[in-house]
């Protein structure tokens, strides 16, 4: 049963709980999120000052700063590979509640594909996110399937970043006992009377109960806030309707898991700083500084000021002997060359670290494609394919857990075997490009591969060239493929002619009469 007798002190202690790794990881998680998101605000905290750089120069350099978001590019490439393949869902044999969940998997009625794609991206960013499965039903107000449809009673899911998962606990068997999460609410229901103020809310999930706490600021000068119970109830599921989803599964701790971009994000920041340094060199070198020789003139003298008027505002004067000429000064261009070479190397390592360097052009991937050998490309393929298989297995497990909890919310009990049959993610991935498929098809032809092998390769090629064709066009493709590869009629006739000629020649050589006539 839900507890109703909780004083303010106990509630404050509850919402102040943090798991052992929370404080150590919060800054790292925030950095990963901001680096993936990008935007102009990212530069202020991640572009570092030069030694003894002035405030004005640093501010101007921040305004000129730019970056290509390699972090987001890597994450989205992996996500594209996973969801390019078909995810098998047994929509015909699934219960109605599961079908409705697949169709409207979130509170905003987004599909299960959109939700799973979002979860995959967030696990790549943070390493681990949490998924909560909730319901629109209010306690026991639904008595039948028809009533559920009328009231739009359904289960839905949402993900939480690790920053919002404050604390949790497991029992000795590894079952989740409770989960404390943080939410941001807003007083905006009524446009006439609401304040629009953001409010901290805390939600506690237990195996049979749930609580929603709200932070309320006290009136007066005191900055303290009190914690009140805004809502609570009994869900009666017997389990906490939440579970973690890891990126790669090799969790180092119960409280966090390695991210795909743990190292990439910091390399990406280094590239942005190198490019900012390069921009400063270009700015200084494009507009060189004029040095004018003067003699016996001190700064501030009228004659000295007249000399400055001959040049631009960026003029240096120096005391020189007679006959010296003005000249322009500019930074050493070798510094820029060194920075460009370093940037190319770091970008190359970013994409090779996950095996997706083949997606980059010659310039974007720092010339990695042209210089990589066949063995290196094969190694990259094995690395990214292994990563995709691992991530697909984690996503499959996550969706099956969601289906299990959704069925419990809707009063249906699915066995583990029935649940596992409902959805299956691909166990292998094809990351070859279109030109790679053409090359494979040509090689199969050159080695005279069996017709069935070439026919299957042509099916793959057609699917990549025409991914979205009509049903009628697919039927025409299938009919034509039955006659593929085409028989070499002309070659067969020529071979028959040669064989006939050879046979006749041999008969003439062995025939005595033919020999006598020849003589």
C-alpha positions in Angstrom: 0.0 0.0 0.0 1.1 3.6 -0.7 2.5 5.5 2.2 0.6 8.7 3.0 2.3 9.7 6.3 5.6 11.2 5.1 6.8 14.4 6.7 8.7 17.1 4.9 12.1 16.0 6.2 11.7 12.5 5.0 10.6 13.7 1.6 13.6 16.1 1.3 15.9 13.3 2.2 14.3 11.0 -0.4 14.5 13.5 -3.4 18.1 14.3 -2.4 19.2 10.7 -2.9 21.8 10.0 -5.6 23.4 6.7 -6.6 27.2 6.3 -6.0 28.3 7.2 -9.5 25.9 10.1 -10.1 28.1 13.0 -9.0 31.2 11.6 -10.7 29.4 11.2 -14.1 27.0 14.1 -14.3 29.5 16.5 -15.9 30.6 13.9 -18.4 27.0 13.1 -19.4 26.2 16.8 -19.8 29.2 17.2 -22.0 28.3 14.2 -24.2 24.7 15.6 -24.6 25.9 19.1 -25.5 28.5 17.9 -28.0 26.0 15.7 -29.8 23.4 18.5 -29.8 25.8 21.3 -30.9 24.6 24.8 -31.4 26.2 28.2 -30.8 26.0 27.9 -27.0 28.4 24.9 -27.1 31.4 27.0 -28.1 31.4 29.2 -25.0 32.3 26.3 -22.6 34.4 24.3 -25.0 36.7 26.7 -26.9 39.7 27.4 -24.7 41.6 30.6 -24.3 45.2 31.1 -25.6 47.8 31.9 -23.0 47.4 35.6 -22.1 44.6 36.1 -24.6 42.6 39.2 -24.0 38.9 39.3 -23.4 38.2 41.1 -26.6 40.2 38.8 -28.8 38.7 35.7 -27.1 35.1 37.1 -27.6 35.7 37.8 -31.3 37.2 34.3 -31.8 34.1 32.7 -30.2 31.9 34.7 -32.6 33.9 33.3 -35.5 34.0 29.7 -34.2 32.6 26.9 -36.3 32.6 23.1 -36.3 31.3 20.1 -38.3 29.5 17.9 -35.7 31.5 14.6 -36.2 30.0 13.3 -33.0 26.4 13.5 -34.3 27.6 12.2 -37.7 29.0 9.0 -36.2 26.0 8.3 -34.0 23.5 8.9 -36.9 25.5 6.7 -39.3 25.3 3.7 -36.9 21.6 4.4 -36.3 21.0 4.5 -40.1 22.7 1.1 -40.5 20.6 -0.6 -37.8 17.2 0.7 -39.0 17.9 0.2 -42.7 17.3 -3.5 -42.2 13.9 -5.0 -41.7 12.7 -5.6 -38.1 10.3 -8.5 -38.0 7.2 -8.0 -35.9 4.3 -10.6 -35.8 1.5 -8.1 -36.2 -1.0 -10.8 -37.3 -0.6 -13.0 -34.2 0.0 -10.2 -31.7 -2.8 -9.3 -29.2 -4.7 -6.1 -29.9 -3.0 -4.2 -27.0 0.4 -5.0 -28.5 -0.7 -3.9 -31.9 -2.0 -0.6 -30.4 1.3 -0.2 -28.6 3.3 -0.7 -31.8 1.2 1.9 -33.5 1.2 4.5 -30.7 4.2 3.6 -28.5 4.7 7.0 -26.9 2.4 9.5 -25.1 2.5 11.7 -28.2 1.4 8.6 -30.3 4.7 8.1 -32.1 5.2 4.7 -33.6 7.5 2.0 -32.1 10.0 2.5 -34.9 10.4 6.2 -34.0 10.7 5.3 -30.3 13.3 2.6 -30.8 15.4 4.8 -33.2 15.4 7.5 -30.5 16.4 5.0 -27.8 19.3 3.8 -30.0 20.6 7.3 -30.6 20.4 8.1 -26.9 22.2 4.9 -25.8 25.0 5.8 -28.3 25.3 9.3 -26.7 25.0 8.4 -23.0 25.9 4.7 -22.9 22.8 3.8 -20.8 19.3 5.2 -20.7 16.2 4.1 -18.8 12.9 3.2 -20.4 9.7 3.6 -18.4 6.4 1.9 -19.5 3.3 3.8 -18.2 -0.4 3.7 -18.9 -3.1 6.3 -19.6 -5.5 4.3 -17.4 -6.6 5.8 -14.1 -6.4 3.0 -11.7 -9.3 0.5 -12.5 -11.5 2.7 -14.7 -11.4 0.3 -17.7 -13.6 -2.8 -17.5 -13.5 -4.1 -21.1 -11.7 -3.8 -24.4 -14.4 -1.6 -25.9 -14.2 0.7 -22.9 -10.4 0.8 -23.3 -10.7 1.9 -26.9 -13.4 4.5 -26.0 -11.2 6.1 -23.3 -8.0 5.6 -25.3 -6.6 3.5 -22.5 -3.3 2.2 -23.6 0.3 1.6 -22.5 3.1 3.9 -23.7 6.8 4.2 -23.1 9.4 6.9 -22.8 13.1 7.1 -22.2 15.1 9.0 -19.6 18.7 10.2 -19.8 21.0 9.1 -16.9 20.9 12.7 -15.5 17.2 12.2 -14.6 17.6 8.8 -13.0 18.7 9.8 -9.5 18.8 6.5 -7.6 17.6 2.9 -7.7 18.1 -0.4 -6.0 18.1 -4.1 -6.9 17.4 -7.2 -4.8 19.7 -10.2 -4.5 18.2 -11.8 -7.6 18.8 -8.7 -9.8 15.2 -7.5 -9.8 14.6 -3.8 -9.6 13.1 -2.8 -6.3 12.5 0.9 -6.8 13.5 3.8 -9.1 13.6 7.5 -8.3 13.5 9.9 -11.3 13.5 13.7 -11.8 11.1 15.6 -14.1 10.6 19.2 -15.1 7.0 20.3 -15.1 5.5 23.6 -16.1 2.5 25.5 -14.8 0.9 26.2 -18.2 -2.5 24.5 -18.2 -4.6 27.6 -18.1 -3.2 30.5 -20.3 -5.1 33.1 -18.2 -4.2 31.9 -14.7 -1.0 29.8 -15.0 2.4 31.3 -14.2 4.5 29.4 -16.8 7.1 28.7 -14.1 9.2 25.5 -14.3 8.7 23.1 -11.4 10.9 20.3 -10.2 9.0 17.0 -9.8 10.2 13.6 -8.6 8.6 10.3 -9.4 9.2 7.1 -7.4 8.3 3.8 -8.9 8.0 0.7 -6.7 7.0 -2.8 -7.5 3.3 -2.1 -6.7 3.0 1.6 -5.9 4.0 4.9 -7.4 4.5 8.4 -6.0 4.7 11.9 -7.6 6.4 14.6 -5.5 6.5 18.3 -6.3 8.8 21.0 -5.1 7.0 24.1 -3.9 8.7 27.3 -3.0 7.8 28.8 0.3 6.4 32.3 0.4 8.5 35.1 1.8 12.2 35.8 1.6 13.2 32.3 2.4 14.7 30.4 -0.6 13.9 27.0 0.9 11.3 24.8 -0.8 9.2 22.1 0.6 8.4 18.8 -1.0 4.8 17.7 -1.2 3.0 14.6 -2.5 1.2 15.7 -5.7 -0.2 12.2 -6.6 0.2 8.5 -5.8 -1.4 5.2 -6.6 -1.2 1.5 -6.9 -0.4 -0.1 -10.2 -0.2 -3.7 -8.9 2.1 -5.0 -11.6 4.4 -6.7 -9.2 7.4 -5.3 -10.9 8.9 -1.8 -11.4 7.8 -0.8 -14.9 11.2 0.4 -15.9 14.5 -1.0 -17.1 18.0 0.1 -18.4 19.1 -0.1 -22.0 22.9 -0.2 -22.7 24.7 0.8 -25.8 27.1 -2.1 -26.1 26.4 -4.2 -23.1 29.9 -4.3 -21.6 28.8 -2.3 -18.5 31.6 -1.5 -16.1 29.2 -0.7 -13.2 25.6 -1.2 -12.2 25.1 2.5 -12.4 26.5 3.4 -15.8 27.7 1.9 -19.1 30.3 3.0 -21.7 29.1 5.2 -24.5 29.8 5.0 -28.3 31.2 8.6 -28.1 33.0 8.5 -24.8 36.3 9.3 -26.6 34.9 10.6 -29.9 33.3 13.6 -28.2 36.6 14.8 -26.7 38.4 14.3 -30.1 35.6 16.3 -31.7 36.2 19.1 -29.2 39.9 19.0 -30.0 39.2 19.4 -33.7 36.9 22.4 -33.0 39.7 24.1 -31.0 42.3 23.4 -33.7 40.0 24.9 -36.3 39.5 28.0 -34.0 43.3 28.3 -33.8 43.6 28.0 -37.5 40.9 30.7 -38.0 42.9 33.1 -35.8 46.0 32.5 -37.9 44.1 33.1 -41.1 42.7 36.3 -39.7 46.1 37.6 -38.7 47.9 36.4 -41.9 45.3 37.6 -44.4 45.6 41.1 -43.2 49.3 41.5 -42.6 50.7 44.2 -40.2 52.6 47.1 -41.7 56.0 48.1 -40.1 57.2 51.6 -40.9 60.7 52.8 -40.0 60.9 56.1 -38.1 63.8 58.0 -36.5 63.8 60.1 -33.4 60.0 60.0 -33.1 58.2 59.0 -29.9 54.7 57.6 -29.9 52.3 60.5 -29.4 54.3 63.1 -31.3 52.6 64.9 -34.2 55.1 63.6 -36.7 54.6 60.0 -35.4 50.8 60.3 -35.8 51.2 61.6 -39.3 53.3 58.5 -40.2 50.5 56.3 -38.9 48.0 58.0 -41.1 49.8 56.7 -44.2 49.0 53.1 -43.3 46.0 51.2 -41.9 45.1 51.0 -38.2 47.4 48.0 -37.8 50.7 49.7 -38.1 53.9 49.2 -36.1 56.7 51.8 -36.0 60.4 51.0 -35.3 63.5 53.0 -35.0 65.7 52.2 -38.0 68.8 53.5 -39.8 68.5 55.5 -42.9 67.5 53.7 -46.1 65.2 51.2 -44.4 61.9 50.5 -46.1 58.5 49.7 -44.8 57.5 46.0 -44.9 54.6 43.8 -43.9 54.7 41.3 -41.1 52.7 38.1 -41.0 52.7 34.9 -38.8 54.7 31.9 -39.8 52.5 29.8 -42.3 54.1 26.5 -41.0 51.9 26.7 -37.9 48.8 26.6 -40.1 50.1 23.6 -42.0 50.8 21.7 -38.8 47.3 22.4 -37.5 45.7 21.2 -40.8 47.7 18.0 -40.7 46.7 17.4 -37.1 43.0 18.0 -37.9 43.1 15.5 -40.7 44.6 12.9 -38.5 42.2 13.3 -35.7 39.1 13.3 -38.0 40.5 10.1 -39.6 40.8 8.4 -36.2 37.2 9.5 -35.2 35.6 7.6 -38.1 38.0 4.6 -38.1 37.4 4.1 -34.4 34.0 2.7 -35.2 34.7 1.5 -38.7 32.6 4.0 -40.7 35.4 5.7 -42.5 34.0 4.5 -45.8 31.0 6.8 -45.5 33.2 9.9 -45.8 34.4 11.6 -49.0 38.1 12.0 -49.8 38.2 15.4 -48.1 35.8 14.7 -45.2 37.5 11.6 -44.0 40.9 13.0 -44.2 42.0 11.0 -47.2 41.4 7.7 -45.3 39.6 5.9 -48.2 42.2 6.3 -50.9 45.1 5.2 -48.6 43.4 2.3 -46.8 44.2 -1.2 -48.0 41.7 -4.0 -48.6 42.7 -5.6 -45.3 42.0 -2.3 -43.5 38.6 -2.0 -45.1 37.8 -5.6 -44.2 38.9 -4.9 -40.6 36.6 -1.8 -40.5 33.7 -3.9 -41.8 34.2 -6.6 -39.1 34.4 -3.9 -36.4 31.2 -2.0 -37.4 29.3 -5.2 -38.1 30.1 -6.5 -34.6 29.0 -3.2 -33.1 25.7 -3.3 -35.1 24.9 -6.9 -34.0 25.5 -6.0 -30.4 23.3 -2.9 -30.5 20.6 -4.8 -32.4 20.6 -7.5 -29.7 20.2 -4.8 -27.0 17.4 -3.1 -28.8 15.6 -6.4 -29.3 15.8 -7.1 -25.6 14.5 -3.6 -24.8 11.5 -3.9 -27.1 10.6 -7.3 -25.7 10.8 -5.9 -22.2 8.5 -3.0 -23.3 6.0 -5.5 -24.8 6.0 -7.5 -21.5 5.3 -4.5 -19.4 2.7 -3.1 -21.8 0.8 -6.4 -21.7 0.8 -6.3 -17.9 -0.5 -2.8 -17.9 -3.4 -3.9 -20.1 -4.2 -6.9 -18.0 -2.8 -9.5 -20.4 -0.2 -12.0 -19.4 2.2 -13.1 -22.1 4.7 -16.0 -21.5 8.3 -15.4 -22.2 8.2 -17.7 -25.2 5.1 -15.8 -26.7 6.8 -12.5 -26.0 10.0 -13.5 -27.7 8.2 -14.6 -30.9 6.6 -11.2 -31.3 9.7 -9.3 -32.4 13.1 -10.1 -33.9 15.8 -7.8 -34.9 18.3 -8.6 -37.7 21.3 -10.8 -36.8 23.5 -9.6 -39.7 23.9 -6.3 -41.5 24.7 -5.3 -45.0 26.7 -2.1 -45.0 28.0 -2.4 -48.6 27.3 0.6 -50.9 25.7 0.5 -54.3 29.0 0.6 -56.1 30.3 -2.3 -54.0 27.3 -4.4 -55.1 28.1 -3.6 -58.8 31.7 -4.7 -58.2 30.6 -8.0 -56.5 28.1 -8.7 -59.4 30.9 -8.1 -61.9 33.3 -10.4 -60.1 30.7 -13.2 -59.9 30.3 -12.9 -63.7 34.0 -13.0 -64.3 34.5 -16.2 -62.3 31.4 -17.8 -63.9 29.6 -18.2 -60.6 26.4 -20.5 -60.6 23.2 -18.9 -61.8 21.5 -19.1 -58.4 24.4 -17.1 -56.8 24.3 -14.4 -59.5 20.5 -14.3 -59.2 20.6 -13.7 -55.5 23.2 -11.0 -55.9 21.0 -9.3 -58.5 18.1 -9.3 -56.1 20.2 -7.4 -53.6 21.3 -5.0 -56.3 17.7 -4.3 -57.4 16.6 -3.7 -53.8 19.3 -1.0 -53.4 18.6 0.7 -56.7 14.8 0.6 -56.4 14.0 0.4 -52.6 10.4 1.8 -52.9 8.7 0.3 -56.0 5.1 -0.8 -56.5 3.9 -4.3 -56.0 3.4 -4.7 -59.8 6.9 -3.7 -60.5 8.3 -6.1 -57.9 6.3 -8.9 -59.6 7.9 -8.0 -63.0 11.4 -8.0 -61.4 10.7 -11.4 -59.9 9.5 -12.8 -63.3 12.6 -11.4 -65.1 15.0 -12.8 -62.4 13.8 -16.3 -63.2 15.4 -15.9 -66.6 18.6 -14.5 -65.1 21.5 -14.9 -65.9 20.7 -14.9 -69.7 21.9 -17.9 -71.7 24.6 -17.2 -74.2 22.9 -18.4 -77.3 25.4 -17.1 -79.8 28.3 -18.7 -77.9 26.4 -22.0 -77.7 25.9 -22.0 -81.5 29.6 -21.2 -82.1 30.6 -24.0 -79.7 28.4 -26.4 -81.5 29.9 -25.4 -84.9 33.4 -25.9 -83.6 32.6 -29.2 -82.0 31.0 -30.4 -85.3 34.0 -29.2 -87.3 36.4 -31.0 -85.0 34.4 -34.2 -85.2 34.3 -34.1 -89.0 38.0 -33.5 -89.2 38.8 -36.4 -86.9 36.6 -38.7 -89.0 38.4 -37.7 -92.1 41.7 -38.4 -90.6 40.8 -41.9 -89.5 38.9 -42.8 -92.7 41.3 -44.7 -95.2 39.3 -43.6 -98.2 39.7 -40.1 -97.3 43.4 -40.6 -97.0 43.6 -42.2 -100.5 41.6 -39.4 -102.1 43.9 -36.9 -100.6 47.0 -38.6 -101.9 
